[in-house]
Structures are given as structure tokens and as C-alpha cells.
Amino acid sequence: MYPTRRQIVQLCLGGLVALHWPRFGQAGATRACRLSPVQTAGPFYLEDALLRQDITDGKPGIALKLQFDVLQLDGCQPLGDAALEVWHCDAQGAYSGVGANENSRFLRGVQITDAAGRAEFRSILPGYYPGRTNHIHLKVHLSERDIHTGQLYFPEALIRPAMTRSPYLHSGEEWTPLAQDYVYRRQQGEQTVAELFEDGDGFIARLTLVVDTHANA
């Protein structure tokens, strides 16, 4: 039912995909060009993400635009024609593709970076679950290789109020702050906290990824 990662890559290499993204400012321009830390993919990665920009699938939550700049470590130049894949939980902390949601693929998708190394997704602010704060998983694929696996985090002061009301509030379950997130603490999560801006009733999250094009992640 869903295309494999290899099929997505072959489509891109074959020139059958022509996508256009809104332009946005250089994300993280003030940050040093250093290699983004590798972080765990976690247990819910699937190899059949859809090639699409809008990954919401009608899930309730605060609107979120995800804007990425992907740069090569060598020379810090933009990396075009790379497959950037993201996936995350819904407002209540559930992932698609597993358990009761086995046949769904909400909040998962792939975009191809443009010549400026940019890609954008439309989603919702993810929720949380025991041991994990709000985060988004990501992978960068080049040809048929995984060259980077990481995660994106949020400035907690800006998103914390939303966790106290529907649809994010969990009955009987406390929100997990960054300081209590075991992946954030152990895998240099402070280096992948997005810049977050209000956008109407939602947010724009921007993150610069610096990847090693020779790596296998």
C-alpha cells in the first residue's frame, strides 16, 4: 500500500518528483556549522513513509510548520536532492503504524530538499509520553543510504502552556520536561532545539541540520 524508502529514492533520482516549497529565512544562521548529533531512531520507525508535505491526516493539535535547512559538513554547503523523513506522535503520545494504529500512517512523511537544501512539512505540535518530552524524529537519506538520524526538540517555555489543555492534556499523566527526557540528556539534544515562532494560532519550527554525506547512520 505504501512505497518503500527505496522506491521514494528511485522516484527522486528518476526526476519524476517536482515539488515546490515556500521560501523562508535561513534557519539557525547564527549557529556554528557543526555536525548535528546522531540520536536514536526509537522503536517506531517504518520504512514506508509517504512522499508528502502535509502529514497531519486530520489529527487534532496546534498547527506546526517544520522548516529545515540541510547542510553538508564539507564546506557547509546546502545539500539538495536528499530525502528528509520525519515522524512523531500525536497529541496524546500515540504513533501510527503500531498497535491499534497499525494500518495508519499519520504524522509521517518525506520531502526532498531543494537546491538550497530546504524542506518544509505541515504537521501538528507533537504530544508527550512517559520518559519523553515533545520531539520529532528525523532521518536524512542520500541515494539509498541513511546519512543522519536525529531528533528535533522545542523551547519548552513556549509549548508548555499547550500541554495543560486539550488535546494534549493526559489524564493522570504529567508532562515530561527536557531535563527529564533521557534521550535529550544523553544524546546532545540541546544542539537540536528548534527556533520556534508564533504563526497565527500555531507555530513555525526551524532547524538547521549539518550532515556528513559520507556517513551511514
N, C-alpha and C positions, 0 to 999 in steps of 0.2 A: 504493500500500500504506500509506503514512504520510500523515497530514494535513499540509497546508501550514500555515505560520505564520498566514496569513490565516484559514484555517478554524478554528484554535485561538482566535484573537481573536474571530471571529464567534460561536463557541460561548459564550465568556465573556460577550460583550455581550448574547447572547440569553438569558442566565440559565439555560442548560442544564447548567452545571457547578456542583456544590455540593460543595466539599471542606472537610475539617476537619483542622487541624494541631494537634499537641501544643503547648501553650503553653511558652514558655521566657523566660528573663530578657532584659532589654533588652541587646542586643549592642552593644558598643562605647559604653556610656553615658558613659564618661569622655572620649570623643573629641570634639573640636570639630565642630560641624556645618558641614563644608566640603565642597565639591563633590568627589566621587570622581573620580580621574583617568581619562581615556579611555585605553584601551590596545588594542593591535591584536587583532582577532578571530582572526588567524592564518589558515593555509591550509585548515583542516579544518572550517570552519563549514558546516552544512547547514540548509536551511530546511524541514525536515520532522520536527522533534523531537516526541516523543510527550508527551502531557499525562499525567504520572505522577510519583509521589513517589519510588518505588524505581527507581533507574536501573541497578542492578548487573548484571542479566541473568546472574547466576551467576559473574561474573568473580571470580577469587581475589584476595585482598588484605585489608588491615586495614580493618575496618568504620569507616565515617565518616558521621556525621550533619552535614549542612550546614544551618546556621540563619542566615537573613538577616533583617535589618530594612531595609526600603527607605523612605527619607525624601525628601520634596520639598525642594529647595533653598529655595524660597519659604516662609519660616516654619518650616522644619524639621519639617513635619507628616508623619505616616505616609501613604504612597502605597498605597491599596488598589486592587484590580482591575487591577493591572499584571501582565503576563506575564513572569516571571523565568525565563530559559532558561540552563541550564548544560551544559557538555560538557567532557570531559577524556580523557586517555589511560588505558590500563590499566596494570597493574603493570610491564609490560615496555616501556612507552612507545608502544604502538600505539593508533591511533584507529579507531573504527568508521566505516563509510561510505566508506572509501577502500581502494584496493589489494585485498589478499586479503580484507579485511573489508567490502567494498563493500555487501553485502546485509544487513549487521547494523547495529544502532543502539544498541549497548551504551554505557553511561555518558553518555547524552544524555537530557535531559528538560526539561519546562516545568512550572512551578507558577504559580498565580495568587495574588498577595498578598491576605491577608485585610484586614479593616478597620483592623487595627493595622499594616499594611504588612509583615507577616511571611510567610515561606515557608520550607519545610523539605524537604530531599531526603535520601534514604538512598543511600549510594554506598560506594566504597572509596577509600582514600588513593591518589591517582594516583602513577604512577611518574615517571621522568625519561627524557630522551634528549639526545643531543649538543647543547649550547648552551642547553638549557632545564632549569631545576630543576623541582621538583614544583609544579604550578599547575593552576588550574581556570579555564576561560574562562566568561564570562557576558555576557548581554545582558538589557536591560530594554526591553520593548515596551509602549507605551501606545496603545490603539486599534490602528492599523496603522503606527505609527511606531516606529522604533528610537530610544530616547531615551538609551541608555547602552550602551557596550561596554567591558568591563573584564576583569580577571583577579584571582584570589584566590591568595595565597601562604601558606606555612606557616612558623612559627618553626622554623628548621632544626635547632636543638639537640634538639627533641622528636621529629622524624621521622627524623633521620639514622641512628639505630641500625637502623631497619627496612630501610634501603636496603642493609644489609650481609648480608641473608639473603633466602631465598626467600619470596615470588615476585618480589621487587624486584631482587635482585642480577643484574646483567648481566655475563655472562662477557666479560672483556676490555674493559669499558667503565666508566669512572669516573663517579661521581655528580657532578652539576653543582650547586655551591652557589649561593646567592643572588648573591653578589658576582661570579660569572662568568656569570650569566644576562643576556643582552643586552637583553631586554625589561624585566626588573626594573630594571636600571640606568638605562635611557634613558627609561622611562615612569612614573616615580614609584611603582614597585612597593612601596616601603616604606610607602606610605599604604594599601595593601590587603592587608597581612599579617593573617590571621585570628587571633582569640583561639582558642587550642587547649586543650582539656581532655581528660583521660583519661576514658573511658567504658567500664568493663569492659575487654574486650580490644581496644577500639577508641578512637576519638576523637570529640569534638564540635568542630566548627569554626564560629565565629560571626563574622559580618562585617556591619557597617552600611554600606549604600550610600546616598549622598546624590546625587540626580539632578536634572537640570534638566528639568522636564516640557515645556518649550518647545523642547527641543533635537531635532535629528535626527542621530543618531550612526551 
